[in-house]
Amino acid sequence: MKDLLLSVRQDLPAAQELLEKMVMMESPSFNKPLVDAFARFVARQFSELGGDARLLPAERFGDHVLVSFGQSDAAPIVLLGHTDTVFSEGETLKRPFSRTGNRAMGPGVFDMKGGIVLMWLALRALKRRQDGIPRNVKVLLTSDEEVGSNSSRALIELESRRAKAVLVLEPSLPGGVLKTARKGVGRFTVKAIGRAAHAGIDPSKGVNAIEEISHQVLMLQRMSETATGTTVTVGVVQGGTRSNVVPAEAVVDVDVRITSMAEAERISNVIRGLKPKLPEARLEVRGAVNRPPMERNADTTRLFEVARTVASEMGIDLKEGSTGGASDGNLTSALGIPTLDGLGPIGDGAHGVDEYVEVDSIPERAALIAGLIERV
């Protein structure tokens, strides 16, 4: 592995240049023209490595990128990531790409344009080493991961079903720790329906929907359980029209995180079974668990052990961990496809103004990806 690491290090200046270009090309999830332009740019980079790059159109979101390397019918290794970021257009005017010491900073540098650079760098090193990518590899970059993967889920599942393994280039946990488990995510809305009335003249004729939803909020917040890892969070509350009107409607948006499908079914049934507390009030509950959990299993463990062996040959003590956040790796793992996540760059601050990547870790992470491609 040390010769591969030396090869990757030769390309670090080119990788830094590419990372700066990518960060300065903004790609907000809901800005299709900008995401499309970024997708075309990324597709060209992989095409120049010899990949068969295709842009797969999406209506509402940016086009997805699929690049195929290799000619055989063997099950491919899928490198999975996304092109969209959480930042709005104009963010790079306020915070352009910069480097201070060992830190490269800018919108999306850690989540996950640094991960795309690692894919490119690993494949470039393998091509140089063996005069061509040694096995079937697919690079799949979707455009709506940050907003739920609604337009890309079917594509992810289609391209992953035949895969020997899926390597997800989402950011690592602090210190470069890989992710062998992720919580699943549910989104629910709970609406309380009461009856409007004049707040001064005849409030007793009304049924206060805000009062009803307040009871429900307290019940929902008590559903979190430390033992199972389940969290239930009321994140948005809306209700009422004017201060002198007994409100007829109030609604809350609820975030649910779970560690297993059994727990997903249980908590979903509990939320759907909520009952009103006020006489004559009604409830409407909508939603579901839309991202299954990525549960640590034998396949995940096997992949991690390969990664740990590759890392140890470079003198790195690689570790594993879990996170409450979800990724598209949740979707592939739920299909029974061996999936390893958090293979992106070392850094911190995803989605924040202090987001950064540790530059000197880039060669080691790219060599780790290349080694996994060779050995899985």
ChimeraX attribute file (.defattr): number of C-alpha atoms within 10 A of each C-alpha:
attribute: neighborCount
match mode: 1-to-1
recipient: residues
	/A:1	16
	/A:2	13
	/A:3	11
	/A:4	21
	/A:5	20
	/A:6	14
	/A:7	20
	/A:8	26
	/A:9	20
	/A:10	12
	/A:11	15
	/A:12	16
	/A:13	10
	/A:14	12
	/A:15	21
	/A:16	17
	/A:17	11
	/A:18	19
	/A:19	22
	/A:20	20
	/A:21	15
	/A:22	23
	/A:23	24
	/A:24	19
	/A:25	18
	/A:26	24
	/A:27	28
	/A:28	25
	/A:29	23
	/A:30	21
	/A:31	16
	/A:32	19
	/A:33	14
	/A:34	17
	/A:35	25
	/A:36	23
	/A:37	16
	/A:38	24
	/A:39	26
	/A:40	16
	/A:41	15
	/A:42	20
	/A:43	22
	/A:44	17
	/A:45	15
	/A:46	22
	/A:47	16
	/A:48	11
	/A:49	17
	/A:50	18
	/A:51	21
	/A:52	17
	/A:53	22
	/A:54	18
	/A:55	16
	/A:56	14
	/A:57	13
	/A:58	16
	/A:59	8
	/A:60	12
	/A:61	24
	/A:62	29
	/A:63	27
	/A:64	25
	/A:65	23
	/A:66	23
	/A:67	21
	/A:68	19
	/A:69	23
	/A:70	17
	/A:71	9
	/A:72	9
	/A:73	7
	/A:74	13
	/A:75	15
	/A:76	24
	/A:77	23
	/A:78	25
	/A:79	24
	/A:80	27
	/A:81	27
	/A:82	26
	/A:83	31
	/A:84	31
	/A:85	26
	/A:86	19
	/A:87	18
	/A:88	14
	/A:89	15
	/A:90	11
	/A:91	15
	/A:92	17
	/A:93	9
	/A:94	9
	/A:95	14
	/A:96	15
	/A:97	20
	/A:98	13
	/A:99	16
	/A:100	8
	/A:101	8
	/A:102	12
	/A:103	15
	/A:104	22
	/A:105	25
	/A:106	25
	/A:107	31
	/A:108	31
	/A:109	30
	/A:110	29
	/A:111	31
	/A:112	24
	/A:113	28
	/A:114	32
	/A:115	31
	/A:116	27
	/A:117	26
	/A:118	28
	/A:119	24
	/A:120	19
	/A:121	29
	/A:122	27
	/A:123	27
	/A:124	23
	/A:125	24
	/A:126	22
	/A:127	15
	/A:128	14
	/A:129	14
	/A:130	9
	/A:131	10
	/A:132	16
	/A:133	23
	/A:134	15
	/A:135	17
	/A:136	19
	/A:137	23
	/A:138	23
	/A:139	27
	/A:140	23
	/A:141	25
	/A:142	28
	/A:143	30
	/A:144	27
	/A:145	22
	/A:146	20
	/A:147	14
	/A:148	15
	/A:149	21
	/A:150	12
	/A:151	21
	/A:152	21
	/A:153	17
	/A:154	12
	/A:155	15
	/A:156	20
	/A:157	17
	/A:158	12
	/A:159	17
	/A:160	28
	/A:161	16
	/A:162	14
	/A:163	20
	/A:164	17
	/A:165	26
	/A:166	25
	/A:167	25
	/A:168	28
	/A:169	27
	/A:170	26
	/A:171	28
	/A:172	25
	/A:173	22
	/A:174	13
	/A:175	14
	/A:176	21
	/A:177	20
	/A:178	26
	/A:179	26
	/A:180	24
	/A:181	27
	/A:182	26
	/A:183	26
	/A:184	27
	/A:185	24
	/A:186	20
	/A:187	18
	/A:188	20
	/A:189	20
	/A:190	24
	/A:191	24
	/A:192	26
	/A:193	23
	/A:194	25
	/A:195	17
	/A:196	19
	/A:197	19
	/A:198	15
	/A:199	16
	/A:200	10
	/A:201	9
	/A:202	11
	/A:203	15
	/A:204	12
	/A:205	13
	/A:206	19
	/A:207	23
	/A:208	27
	/A:209	26
	/A:210	23
	/A:211	19
	/A:212	24
	/A:213	28
	/A:214	17
	/A:215	13
	/A:216	24
	/A:217	20
	/A:218	11
	/A:219	14
	/A:220	20
	/A:221	14
	/A:222	12
	/A:223	16
	/A:224	18
	/A:225	12
	/A:226	8
	/A:227	6
	/A:228	11
	/A:229	14
	/A:230	20
	/A:231	21
	/A:232	21
	/A:233	17
	/A:234	18
	/A:235	10
	/A:236	11
	/A:237	17
	/A:238	13
	/A:239	18
	/A:240	17
	/A:241	13
	/A:242	9
	/A:243	9
	/A:244	13
	/A:245	18
	/A:246	26
	/A:247	25
	/A:248	20
	/A:249	24
	/A:250	23
	/A:251	25
	/A:252	21
	/A:253	18
	/A:254	21
	/A:255	17
	/A:256	23
	/A:257	27
	/A:258	28
	/A:259	23
	/A:260	20
	/A:261	17
	/A:262	9
	/A:263	17
	/A:264	23
	/A:265	13
	/A:266	11
	/A:267	23
	/A:268	17
	/A:269	12
	/A:270	11
	/A:271	22
	/A:272	17
	/A:273	11
	/A:274	15
	/A:275	12
	/A:276	17
	/A:277	15
	/A:278	15
	/A:279	9
	/A:280	12
	/A:281	21
	/A:282	18
	/A:283	22
	/A:284	14
	/A:285	16
	/A:286	12
	/A:287	15
	/A:288	19
	/A:289	20
	/A:290	16
	/A:291	24
	/A:292	27
	/A:293	28
	/A:294	32
	/A:295	20
	/A:296	19
	/A:297	14
	/A:298	10
	/A:299	17
	/A:300	21
	/A:301	16
	/A:302	15
	/A:303	21
	/A:304	22
	/A:305	15
	/A:306	16
	/A:307	22
	/A:308	20
	/A:309	18
	/A:310	23
	/A:311	22
	/A:312	14
	/A:313	12
	/A:314	17
	/A:315	11
	/A:316	12
	/A:317	13
	/A:318	17
	/A:319	17
	/A:320	19
	/A:321	16
	/A:322	18
	/A:323	15
	/A:324	16
	/A:325	13
	/A:326	21
	/A:327	26
	/A:328	25
	/A:329	30
	/A:330	24
	/A:331	24
	/A:332	28
	/A:333	27
	/A:334	17
	/A:335	13
	/A:336	14
	/A:337	20
	/A:338	22
	/A:339	34
	/A:340	29
	/A:341	31
	/A:342	26
	/A:343	26
	/A:344	32
	/A:345	34
	/A:346	25
	/A:347	25
	/A:348	21
	/A:349	17
	/A:350	19
	/A:351	17
	/A:352	15
	/A:353	14
	/A:354	12
	/A:355	19
	/A:356	28
	/A:357	27
	/A:358	19
	/A:359	20
	/A:360	14
	/A:361	15
	/A:362	24
	/A:363	24
	/A:364	23
	/A:365	25
	/A:366	28
	/A:367	30
	/A:368	27
	/A:369	25
	/A:370	25
	/A:371	21
	/A:372	22
	/A:373	23
	/A:374	13
	/A:375	10
	/A:376	12
